[in-house]
Amino acid sequence: MKKAGWVIALFLYLHSYGQDAVFSHFWTGENMLNPAMSGHMEADYKGYAKYKSQWASITDAFTTIGAGGECNFFRKSNNPSYLGVGLFLVQDQAGSSQLKRLQVEGSASYQLSAGPNNNFAAGIGLSYFQRSISYDGLLWDSQYNGSGVDPSLVSGENLTSDQSSSVDASIGGLWEHDKKRHYRVGLSWKHFIQPQGFLEGQRDQWIPMQVFTGAYFSNFDHFDIDYHLLVSRQGGAMQYAGGALLHYRFGADSKYTTANTSNQIIGGLMHRYQDAWIPVIGYEYERLVKVLFSYDLNTSRLRDDTNLQGGMEISLIYSGQLISGRRKLR
């Protein structure tokens, strides 16, 4: 029963912060947060994959995987208006209960100029959700045989596996200021079609919303500083995550040719309020491939049981341009 209790407690704790997947590297797959950010990037196209494992210190690890891609069309250097599209997949699996949640979403956005150095974008996304749960992996007190738990004993629990699916939609907006310093603020409204009950198909009395902000400063030779902030409200609960990343760039870039092959070392610290401190390290190879690694140091109410052990996350990002030299370099 203890193991089943941990699974249930963790499920309730995690979902008090919202039903959507919680990635520490939230800025690497921005179309997951806001459909207006689809295709909104320095490059013409981008693909990414993420893997997160957590709570392995007290139960079977909860795993989250994500993958997606974005690209933009009709983009010209003398015209900031363009069309962006994106696609992503996310799957959660919650420990021994094999509680799974699969989401596949396609999105599109359009950006318009709003005067010198200012742009606005709007986007819409359509999703397919599937949820399932299996109780076969859980252990119960009725399976205790006097010296230990015997999984072959009948549990006596009247629980059956279940599955449901639904469709969903999201909309979003984005404002961006891009000069020497770069600022952007996005707002998305998600899950306004999908029933929010777990398997029952019931609609909760709330609407989840997310606000994403970002800024970078290039005041030093070879160094950039990125600031990120994510605020999301879901199920009446709030999540605040933010921090800063320092980028050190070295190698060859040219303003006059297409020889843009510099590399980058990344390091920083993020924080998810009342949940975790998140040190981040990363490396980018020739402005094409970037890998990030982080570890959540748990500071939540479970910290005494986890000994600060939260979970690791790895992200791999590949980006490029269709026309050589068109990318605006940072």
Buried (B, 14 or more C-beta within 10 A) or exposed (E): BEBBEBBEBBBEBBBEBBBBBBBBBBBBBBBBBBBBBBBBBEBBBBBBBBBBBBBBBBBBBBBBBBBBBBBBEEBEEEEBEBBBBBBBBBBBBBBBBBBBBBBBBBBBBBBEEEEEEBBBBBBBBBBBBBBBBBBEBBBBEEBEEEEEBEEEEEBEEEEEEEEBEBEBBBBBBBBBBBEEEBBBBBBBBBBEEBBBEBEEEEEBEEEBBBBBBBBBBBEEEEEBBBBBBBBBBBBEEEBEBBBBBBBEBEEEBEEEEEEBEBBBEBBBEBBBEEBBBBBBBBBBBEBBEBBBBBBBBBBBEBBEEBEBBBBBBBBBBBBBBEEEBBBEEB
